């Protein structure tokens, strides 16, 4: 007779991964997390692979873990996954000090962060709707490509 299992907090089409004590401030980590929110899992992995920030490598590992959890533990289709949420939280901070002149010190705070990535399987009809929206946006961009170049402003001296 053990404890009863806790009910699942996520939906059946969701999986998550959590990283504790990442060595960066939550503010910096949130910039990287913002770049992947709402994107397809493959696009988010690609975004993180080419992100220049150091913490992007750790975020990429957490996203890969969430994708693996979705595939192995919950039998979700990897091709239909997208990043539902990427939540950043403050973990703790180490207090250090820096020795200054005339016997003084300055405090230094070394911040750590937590990261929760939740991936969700997109429903087929939802995926078709998103594809239509993407196609409409691409059509609008290509329609603007055939515009004539703007004329130069008059006001300068013209050579005869």
C-alpha positions, 0 to 999 in steps of 0.5 A, a space after each residue: 500500500 503506497 501513495 496514490 499516483 498524482 494526476 498528470 498536470 499536462 494534457 495528453 498531447 503535451 510533454 515537458 522537460 525541466 532544467 534547474 540551476 542554469 548558470 545565467 540570469 533569468 533575464 538573459 535566459 528569457 531572451 533565448 526562450 522568447 525566440 522559440 516560443 510558439 515555433 515548431 520543434 524542428 524550427 526551434 532546434 534550428 533557431 537554437 543551433 545558430 543562436 550566438 548566446 552561450 545559454 542557447 546550448 543548454 536550452 537546446 538540450 532541454 528542448 531535445 529532452 522534451 521532444 524525447 519525452 514526448 516521443 518515448 513516454 507519451 507516443 506523440 508524433 515528433 513532426 507535429 510538435 511545437 513549443 507551447 511554452 518556455 517558462 523561465 524562473 529564478 533559482 538562487 543567487 550566490 553571494 560573492 564579493 570583490 575587494 576594492 581599494 581602501 579596505 572596502 568590498 563590493 557585492 557580486 550576485 551570481 544568478 542561476 535560473 530554472 527553465 521549463 519547456 512544454 511541447 505539444 502535439 498540433 492537431 491535424 486541422 490546426 496544422 492545416 490552418 497554420 500552413 494556410 496562414 503561412 502561405 498567405 504571409 508568403 504570398 503577401 511578401 512575394 506580391 510586394 517583390 514586383 514593386 517599382 523602385 522609388 524615385 529619388 527625391 528632387 531638391 539636389 542639383 541636377 547635372 545637365 
